[in-house]
Amino acid sequence: MLFFPVQVFLISPLKQNATKSLVHNFSTSEALSACFKIALIQVKVGMDKAKNVANAVKEIHKAKEKGAQLVALPEFFNSPYGTQYFKEYAEEIPCGPTSAALKCAALEAGVCVVGGTIPECRRKKFYNTCTVWDEKGNLVTVHRKLHLFDIDIPGGIRFKESEVLTAGDEITTFCFKGIKIGLGICYDVRFFEMAQLMAKEGCSMLLYPGAFNLTTGPMHWELLARARANDLQLWVAFVSPARDNSAKYVVWGHSLIVNPWGKVMKMLDEYPGTIIMDIDTKVVEDVRRQIPVRCQRRTDIYDTVGYVKKN
Ligand SMILES: NC(=O)CCC(=O)C(=O)O
């Protein structure tokens, strides 16, 4: 087994269950050889919050029946996507009804639930927040979207999440069956350094609830998933809502899983559906051994890693 010691200098505190130490040594061996079955649930999201949540819960149970051990939902699975909706649909975490439903679903189905995202209200601010629940219904972690989706493409799309939402300020990883998984939310995927940092934290998979649109989706959705997977040599999963052409923001759909070679293993179309897939982290080890870019970096010439944020 190869052992490549890497030293990462983390300046800001990371989350409770992410690596907290200021200097963290790890090797590729941390991320090796475990398997689990993942489900990515591409549900349609409408105006009725209770119905959206009930639908997601039903799909979690169906995924469990198909053998899933970790079930992931899309970005804003309980609320339509739009700055005009976020405050109305927002809830506190973990005491709101959507958290209660996810906790109960995780416990009853006996699966880990990555609860897509919901609009969260917290201390008079609003966030785009992902919760993770273990199979006993415990809240494992939360990730608040770090990079708000503010773009303006004339003739394409203009969106400004920052009109309503506040950005999170922590990198989030969690462990599932001995595998470290990094969380990002949609637009977060465009920021390579964030993904690189999670890879350096020892992640074998990056999971992004997301909701691209009909302008950027066809151009960048698959490209970004494959780019992150190939550059960082890990599994990447994106999970989107299904398309609703009557919505104000029409999503691209196409939830997908890319393997550490950068190959799309499964991808949905725009309709509701579920991807079920075995994730084997041995593939991570194989790619990293056969194409050992991780230990070939010329950090004497460039050093783009080893930072989080300056306080
Ligand atoms: N919900 C989002 O962050 C959308 C991101 C997106 O569409 C993009 O192009 O990036």
The ligand as a MOL file (V3000), in Angstrom:
LIG
                    3D

  0  0  0     0  0            999 V3000
M  V30 BEGIN CTAB
M  V30 COUNTS 10 9 0 0 0
M  V30 BEGIN ATOM
M  V30 1 N -28.1750 26.8780 -7.2710 0
M  V30 2 C -27.0290 27.2270 -7.7730 0
M  V30 3 O -26.0690 27.5060 -7.0860 0
M  V30 4 C -26.9670 27.2390 -9.2680 0
M  V30 5 C -25.5550 27.2320 -9.7900 0
M  V30 6 C -25.5090 27.2870 -11.2770 0
M  V30 7 O -26.4980 27.1400 -11.9520 0
M  V30 8 C -24.2140 27.5190 -11.8770 0
M  V30 9 O -24.1800 27.6670 -13.1100 0
M  V30 10 O -23.1980 27.5570 -11.1880 0
M  V30 END ATOM
M  V30 BEGIN BOND
M  V30 1 1 1 2
M  V30 2 2 2 3
M  V30 3 1 2 4
M  V30 4 1 4 5
M  V30 5 1 5 6
M  V30 6 2 6 7
M  V30 7 1 6 8
M  V30 8 2 8 9
M  V30 9 1 8 10
M  V30 END BOND
M  V30 END CTAB
M  END
